[in-house]
């Protein structure tokens, strides 16, 4: 990482110290008291020493920054860092480490020479997509806390930020299987046995349970459990043209809704596909599918408008349709869930 000096900023303690020095200077000038002149000289010398030492305290440092495996917009993310002291003579004291000039810094009270201090610091990234790694800010309060000398380290890397996730239902239905089809515990045309009952007119003779029929002397019919399709197709219409005014945040909200649905349904064992105007992520489940969908949504952008409908890869699958509609209020994006 390349370092850039950020200058010296006076602290509240330093400001009061300077004001007190001015008062002493006025008193020494008005009274001609040599003792006050000596006190003033010492106070001014301490100001100079504080500035020089604080500058030296942030020299010859190096920073390694490691982002987390997953980053979501507007969600705190823990970055791992290592702050190295490359100086060969002196340790460093009272260093403030942060990932943004407005963020809460992490205090590194003591950093031995030739050693490193490791830890984690949280940061919230407000936007999805590919973002440059945040700049690292290192400041020094040493030795008296009068000044805050800062250095900024710029990073050449970048991170992929997934869309913001909203709250979603976390309950898993009873008896849910991992993928494909699952019994619904209602009579139908599945494979699992639902119940045995007397044969009725109109029942399929192929479902007669012959062992029970022979045992009871009457025709016994086997009812099977119906099966529900455990597939979800997320149809995100990004044919929105130019996003101006309120359309841009509405589009971002739709992307986050698509990401939330995909994350929730995949966690509950569904197979999920994502269909947009320019990309299709076919049905699959598991962690790779989750990453593929979140990556696609992190990079999705508006394309020219089209009137052609988006179609799911499986007509039997449940559908979640997300699209901007002209003339609707900002808080009423059209959303449909079928199946």
N, C-alpha and C positions, 0 to 999 in steps of 0.2 A: 504494500500500500504506500502511496506517495503522501507525504505530509505537507500541509499548508498552514502557516502561522495564522492564528485568528486574533492576534493582538492581546492586549492586557485590559481587563475590565476591573474597575475598582469595586470592592465589596462594601456592604453596609459598615462593617467594622473599619475598613480602610477609610470610608468617607468621614466617619466620626473622628478617626485619628487625624485626618487632614484638617478638619475643622478645629480640633483641639490644638493642632500645630499653629494654625493661623491665630488663634487666641493667644497662645504663648508668644508668638512673634509680635503681636500688637502690644502685649504687656512689656516685652523686652525693649521695644522701641520707645514706648512712652516713659518707662522708668529708667532706662539705661542700666539695668541690673545685669552684671556680668554672669551671675548664676543662671538667670533666665536665658541669656544668650547661649550658654553651654548646654542647657536643657534643649533649646531649640535646635542646636547643631546635632545633638544626639538623635533627636526625633527625625530630623531630615535625613540623617545618615541611615537610620533604620528603614526609611522609605526607599532609599536607593538600594540598600542591601536586599530588601524584600523583592523588589522588581528584578534584580539580577539573579537572585537565587531561584525565584519561581520560573524564570526563563530557562535556567540550567536544568531544572527539575523535570521538564518535559522534553528534553533533548535525548536523542539516541534511544527512542522507544520503537517498538514494532508491535503490530496488532494482527492476530489471526482471528477471523470471524467465520463462524460456521452456522448457516441457517438451519432451522428444523427441517425434517423430512417433508412436512406439509405446511403450507401457509394459506390462510384464508383471510379474505378482506374483512376489515373491521373486527378482527378477533386477535387477542393478545397472542403473540408468538415468542417463544423463548429462544433467543440466539445464544449459542455458546461462544465464548471469546477467550483468548489468551493474550495477555498483555506482557510483552517481553522487555526486560531492561538490558539493552545492549551496551550500556556503559561499563567500562572496565574498572572504575575507581570508586564511585559512590553509589549507594542505594538511592531509591526514590521514596518520597513520603507524600501522603495526603493527595493522591491522584483521584480525580473524578472522571469516570468512564461513562459515556452515554452514546446512544445511536441517533440522537437528534438534538438540535440546539435547545428545543423546548421540552425535551423529555426529562424524566427524573434520572439523575446520574447515579451510578454505582460507585461507592467509595472504596478505593484500594488504599488502605492506610499505610502499608509498607511493602516495598518491592525491592528485594535484595538484588545486588549487582549480579548480572549474568543469569538471573532466574526469571521465572514467569509466574504471573498470577492468573488463575483460571476461574471462570464462573459463568453464570447465565444472566442475561438481561432481557427484559420483555420490550417488545415494540409492536405497535398496531399499524398495519399498512392499510390505507383507506381504499385502494383501488385494486381490481383484479388485473390479470395479464402479466406480461414480462416486465419486471421492475428492476432497476439497478440496485445492487446491494446498498443499504444505507451507509452514509458516511459515518465514520467513527470520530467522536469528539473526546479528546483527552485534555483535561485542565488540571492546574495545580493550585492549591491553596497554601502551599509551603512557602516560607517558614512561619509567617505571622497571620496569614489570612487577610492581609490588606488588599491584595490584588488576586485576580483569577486569570492566570495566563493559560491560553488555550491553543491546541493544535488540532487540526482536522486531517484525518486520513481518508483519502478517496479510494474507493474500491472499483476495480475494473470488471467485476463479475456481475451477474444478475440472477434473480430468483423468479420462479413462476408462482404467482399468487392466484389461488382458486377463488371462485365467487363466494360472496358472503352466504353463510348458511343460516336459515331461519329455524325456529322451533318446529319440530315435526313429531307426529305420534311415534312413540317408542315401544308400544306394547306389541308383542308377537302373538298372533292368533294361535290358539291351542291346536296341536296336531299338525303344525305346518311342516312340510318337508323342505328339503333344501332348494330344489329347482323343479321346473316343469309343471306337473299337475299335482294337486293335493286334494284329499277327500274333503267334502263340505259337510258331511254328516247329515245329508238329506238324500232321499231315494233318487236314483237317476241311472245313468249309463256308465258308471265307473267300473272299477275292478274289485274294490274291497266290499266285503259283505256288510250290508246294512241291517237286514232282519230276515227272518223266516216267517211266512204267513200262509194262509190257505190260498190255494189257486183260485183266481177270479176269471170271469169271462173277459176275454180280450187280452189276457196276459200272454207273454211270449212262451210257448211250450219249451223252448230251448233253455229256459231258466228254471225248469222243474228240478227240485232237489230229490233225486231218485232214492237215495239212501233213507232220507226222512220219510219219503212217500211209502217206501216198503215197510218202514218201521211202524208208521201210524195208520197205514191203510187208506189215507186220503192224500190227494195231490198237494204237495208243499212247494210253494214258490219262493225263490231266492230274490230278495231286493238288494240291489247294489247301491253303494253310495255314489252320488254324483260327484264329479270332479271339477274343481274350479281352475281356470287357467291362471298360472302364477307368473305371468309375463306383463310387463308394463312398457308401453311405447310412449316416450316423451317427445311430442311434436312441437318444437320451438320455431315459430315463424320469425326468422330474423330478416325477412324482406321488408324492412322498415324505411328504406331510403335514407334521406338525410335526417338525423336526429337533432331537432332544434327545440329550444324551450324546455317544456316539461316532458317531452318524449324521451330524452336521454335518461333521466332517472327512472322513468317507467320501464324502459328497456332493460336497465340494470336490475330492476326488481324482478322482471320476468326471468332473467338469466339466473338470479339467485333462487327463485322458486323452482326452476328446473333442476338446479344443483341440489337443492334440499330434497326434492322428491327422489332423485336418483340415489342419493346417499342413504335415505331412509329405506327405500324399497330394497336396495341391494343388501343392506344390513339385515333385513328381515327375510332374506333368502330368495328374493325374486330375481328373474332374469329381466334385464332392462336394456332397451335400445334408445338411442338419441337420434332424432332426425331434424336437421335444419335445412335451409335452402341450399347450402353448399357442402354439407357433410352428413354422413350417416355412420353411426357407430352401431354395428349389428348387435343382435341379442346375445347376451352373455351374462355371467354372474361372477362374483368374487372380487378380489382386490385389484386385479389388472383391469377389469371392466370399470371399476370405480375410478381408477386413475385416468383411464382413457376418456371417460365422460367428463370428469372434472377438468382435465386438460383442455378438451375441446371447448367446454363452456368458458374456461378462463381466457381463451383466445378468440371466441366468437365475436363477430362484429356485424353491423348492419350491411345488407346488400340491397341492390335495387328491388323495388316492389315487384311482386308476381301474384297473379290471381289463381295460379294452379294450386290445388289442394295438396297438402303434405299427407302422405300415406304411410301407415305403419307396415312393418315387414311381416307381421302376423295379424290377419284380420280378426282373429279370436282374442287377441291380447287386449288388456285394458289400455285406455288412451288418456293421456294428459295433454291437452292442447293449450298452448300459450302463445298469444299473439296480441300485438297492438291493434287497436281499432280506432279509426278516425272518429272524432266527435264524442268520444267517451270521456268522462272525468278521469283525472290522473289516478284516482284510487280505485278504478274499476276496470282493470285489465280483464279481458275475457279469458276464462279458464274453465275447462271441461274435464271431468274424470268419468270415464265409462268403464264398467266392468270391475 
